[in-house]
Amino acid sequence: MYFKDVIGQEALKQQLIHSAETGVVPHALLFTEQGGAGAFPLALAYARYLNCTGRTTDDACGHCPSCVKYDILAHPDLHFVFPIVSKKEKKKEICDDYLTEWRSFLKERPYFSLDDWLDYIDAGNSQALIYSRESDEIIRKLSLKIYEATYRILFIWLPEKLHPTCANKLLKIIEEPPPHTVILMVSEHPELILGTILSRAQRIPVKGIQAEDIAAAMVSQFNLTTDDAHYVAHLANGNYLKAIEAIS
């Protein structure tokens, strides 16, 4: 994911680019949205840009060793945490056990919902959580030496799904992570996040996408006519996922 792939949100892109260029990089950022506004792809593009060694004034280069590894989401200093369904019989109990599916899922769709992810992993009616055991994995990973990146990235998608035990164990590391470690969180329900986590992160509200930006995406990605694209954008009300549903 590059900034150019993020639909709209130009002001936030410039804010994040300025952060990287000036080196004023908060240790913990919380991107919040109502859904379908692009908080996840925006945060992932920021992570790539932070570590790109050939970045331009508006995006990552796409050619440096860091970008090549980000292309396949396999950079050794990029760690993902996300809700899962524990399947002990299949030895799937922590996020890394789902990493192959997660990478494939993200490559197929940069904009997605929790339901999309749960359908992808055949979760059925099971409730998805970030289980308490995950905190030990996170602490272990962040205790290791950074391999090669300028910034080690810990990406937590939907921190509101953190098990209370996991959330409490992470308080200290979110408040004061190891040097050159950046924690990026993306939430759709920040009111459900532990208050002590909220207070430790700088919040970036991601508003709904402008209708003209959704319309432009509909034209370029799905070859809709201009009139149809604007109609779909109106129905979407700032939510790109709703725009996709409208043409499905």
DOBAMAR-651020 format. One line per field, with one value per residue (C-alpha): residue number from 0; residue in three letters; y, z negated, x. Coordinates in steps of 0.02 Angstrom, whole numbers, always signed. Example, Ala and Ser with C-alpha at 12.3 -4.5 7.8 and 13.67 -1.06 7.14 Angstrom:
<sites>
resi: 0,1
resn: Ala,Ser
yy: -225,-53
zz: -390,-357
xx: +615,+684
</sites>
This chain:
<sites>
resi: 0,1,2,3,4,5,6,7,8,9,10,11,12,13,14,15,16,17,18,19,20,21,22,23,24,25,26,27,28,29,30,31,32,33,34,35,36,37,38,39,40,41,42,43,44,45,46,47,48,49,50,51,52,53,54,55,56,57,58,59,60,61,62,63,64,65,66,67,68,69,70,71,72,73,74,75,76,77,78,79,80,81,82,83,84,85,86,87,88,89,90,91,92,93,94,95,96,97,98,99,100,101,102,103,104,105,106,107,108,109,110,111,112,113,114,115,116,117,118,119,120,121,122,123,124,125,126,127,128,129,130,131,132,133,134,135,136,137,138,139,140,141,142,143,144,145,146,147,148,149,150,151,152,153,154,155,156,157,158,159,160,161,162,163,164,165,166,167,168,169,170,171,172,173,174,175,176,177,178,179,180,181,182,183,184,185,186,187,188,189,190,191,192,193,194,195,196,197,198,199,200,201,202,203,204,205,206,207,208,209,210,211,212,213,214,215,216,217,218,219,220,221,222,223,224,225,226,227,228,229,230,231,232,233,234,235,236,237,238,239,240,241,242,243,244,245,246,247
resn: Met,Tyr,Phe,Lys,Asp,Val,Ile,Gly,Gln,Glu,Ala,Leu,Lys,Gln,Gln,Leu,Ile,His,Ser,Ala,Glu,Thr,Gly,Val,Val,Pro,His,Ala,Leu,Leu,Phe,Thr,Glu,Gln,Gly,Gly,Ala,Gly,Ala,Phe,Pro,Leu,Ala,Leu,Ala,Tyr,Ala,Arg,Tyr,Leu,Asn,Cys,Thr,Gly,Arg,Thr,Thr,Asp,Asp,Ala,Cys,Gly,His,Cys,Pro,Ser,Cys,Val,Lys,Tyr,Asp,Ile,Leu,Ala,His,Pro,Asp,Leu,His,Phe,Val,Phe,Pro,Ile,Val,Ser,Lys,Lys,Glu,Lys,Lys,Lys,Glu,Ile,Cys,Asp,Asp,Tyr,Leu,Thr,Glu,Trp,Arg,Ser,Phe,Leu,Lys,Glu,Arg,Pro,Tyr,Phe,Ser,Leu,Asp,Asp,Trp,Leu,Asp,Tyr,Ile,Asp,Ala,Gly,Asn,Ser,Gln,Ala,Leu,Ile,Tyr,Ser,Arg,Glu,Ser,Asp,Glu,Ile,Ile,Arg,Lys,Leu,Ser,Leu,Lys,Ile,Tyr,Glu,Ala,Thr,Tyr,Arg,Ile,Leu,Phe,Ile,Trp,Leu,Pro,Glu,Lys,Leu,His,Pro,Thr,Cys,Ala,Asn,Lys,Leu,Leu,Lys,Ile,Ile,Glu,Glu,Pro,Pro,Pro,His,Thr,Val,Ile,Leu,Met,Val,Ser,Glu,His,Pro,Glu,Leu,Ile,Leu,Gly,Thr,Ile,Leu,Ser,Arg,Ala,Gln,Arg,Ile,Pro,Val,Lys,Gly,Ile,Gln,Ala,Glu,Asp,Ile,Ala,Ala,Ala,Met,Val,Ser,Gln,Phe,Asn,Leu,Thr,Thr,Asp,Asp,Ala,His,Tyr,Val,Ala,His,Leu,Ala,Asn,Gly,Asn,Tyr,Leu,Lys,Ala,Ile,Glu,Ala,Ile,Ser
yy: +0,+171,+343,+348,+195,+280,+357,+541,+594,+715,+823,+672,+608,+773,+771,+598,+639,+795,+687,+570,+707,+806,+653,+702,+528,+489,+325,+275,+331,+285,+302,+304,+291,+239,+108,+114,+280,+208,+216,+48,+80,+255,+188,+51,+177,+282,+132,+100,+283,+292,+153,+192,+242,+322,+411,+562,+713,+625,+436,+289,+243,+64,+4,+7,-154,-96,-63,-231,-317,-209,-261,-437,-381,-481,-350,-423,-262,-256,-346,-367,-396,-424,-515,-703,-855,-980,-1153,-1264,-1417,-1327,-1249,-1073,-981,-821,-695,-766,-931,-836,-733,-823,-794,-615,-570,-648,-560,-389,-411,-446,-299,-142,-88,-216,-247,-366,-472,-484,-549,-673,-740,-759,-870,-965,-907,-953,-883,-878,-714,-640,-575,-527,-656,-632,-740,-613,-490,-608,-623,-435,-405,-541,-467,-290,-347,-408,-299,-209,-302,-167,-39,+143,+113,-52,-52,-138,-132,-167,-178,-156,-131,-131,-320,-338,-458,-356,-457,-424,-239,-214,-304,-188,-24,+2,-41,+73,+215,+189,+69,+23,+152,+174,+74,+147,+74,+105,+62,+68,+69,+80,+87,+186,+205,+19,+36,+34,+215,+198,+143,+290,+411,+342,+366,+518,+508,+537,+544,+484,+562,+489,+501,+648,+602,+665,+554,+400,+443,+460,+290,+212,+279,+225,+57,-3,+97,+172,+319,+487,+496,+320,+350,+506,+415,+274,+399,+483,+317,+275,+427,+428,+239,+155,-17,+39,+100,-73,-152,-36,-99,-282
zz: +0,+54,+20,+203,+172,+31,+94,+49,-126,-50,-206,-314,-186,-193,-383,-387,-253,-350,-506,-416,-330,-491,-597,-719,-730,-879,-964,-961,-839,-843,-677,-704,-578,-564,-432,-248,-261,-230,-402,-379,-205,-262,-413,-310,-179,-320,-387,-214,-191,-359,-309,-124,-87,+80,+40,+138,+74,+96,+85,+58,+202,+228,+272,+116,+15,-116,+14,+97,-70,-108,+61,-7,-187,-241,-311,-466,-563,-521,-646,-635,-774,-728,-790,-764,-808,-911,-831,-942,-836,-690,-800,-764,-930,-896,-754,-677,-651,-532,-449,-281,-269,-330,-197,-59,-123,-124,+51,+116,+34,-43,-105,-212,-366,-512,-433,-273,-372,-472,-313,-237,-379,-393,-570,-566,-716,-827,-909,-854,-986,-1011,-1144,-1306,-1246,-1108,-1234,-1269,-1082,-1061,-1208,-1144,-969,-1029,-1144,-996,-903,-749,-596,-465,-467,-519,-618,-681,-658,-769,-683,-791,-692,-801,-974,-1041,-1018,-1138,-1280,-1443,-1504,-1342,-1343,-1521,-1487,-1340,-1433,-1477,-1305,-1220,-1336,-1312,-1171,-1131,-1030,-848,-873,-812,-863,-738,-792,-685,-770,-718,-896,-1001,-1139,-1176,-1195,-1369,-1426,-1480,-1303,-1227,-1336,-1277,-1090,-978,-892,-706,-659,-481,-416,-279,-103,+0,+127,+273,+223,+211,+380,+459,+388,+457,+630,+631,+546,+611,+771,+710,+803,+718,+676,+605,+506,+425,+384,+300,+207,+140,+77,-3,-118,-138,-157,-13,-66,-43,+131,+173,+106,+211,+374,+325
xx: +0,+63,-10,-63,-172,-268,-429,-439,-379,-252,-235,-194,-70,+23,+19,+98,+225,+277,+296,+415,+515,+541,+575,+437,+363,+250,+287,+103,-31,-215,-306,-494,-636,-818,-774,-728,-636,-463,-382,-295,-221,-171,-78,+5,+61,+135,+231,+303,+348,+436,+554,+577,+757,+716,+554,+496,+402,+236,+261,+377,+492,+434,+610,+718,+744,+619,+482,+512,+482,+331,+259,+239,+211,+362,+479,+566,+531,+345,+233,+45,-81,-263,-419,-417,-519,-422,-421,-316,-348,-266,-131,-194,-186,-88,-84,+74,-18,-133,+4,-4,-191,-174,-46,-150,-306,-223,-154,-329,-417,-341,-514,-605,-710,-697,-834,-731,-582,-686,-766,-593,-534,-699,-728,-912,-1004,-850,-804,-638,-518,-338,-306,-211,-66,-31,+42,+187,+221,+220,+337,+455,+461,+491,+630,+732,+856,+789,+849,+868,+728,+737,+578,+512,+323,+197,+28,-125,-287,-442,-365,-543,-533,-387,-424,-418,-269,-176,-220,-159,+5,+39,+13,+195,+261,+134,+181,+368,+412,+592,+692,+643,+483,+318,+151,+11,-166,-322,-492,-673,-739,-615,-744,-716,-528,-453,-442,-262,-216,-310,-215,-48,-76,-90,-258,-285,-470,-499,-659,-768,-700,-758,-892,-790,-644,-755,-831,-659,-610,-769,-729,-546,-566,-733,-759,-922,-993,-972,-1157,-1163,-1003,-1074,-1235,-1139,-1030,-1186,-1253,-1086,-1088,-899,-883,-789,-849,-1029,-982,-915,-1074,-1181,-1105,-1092
</sites>
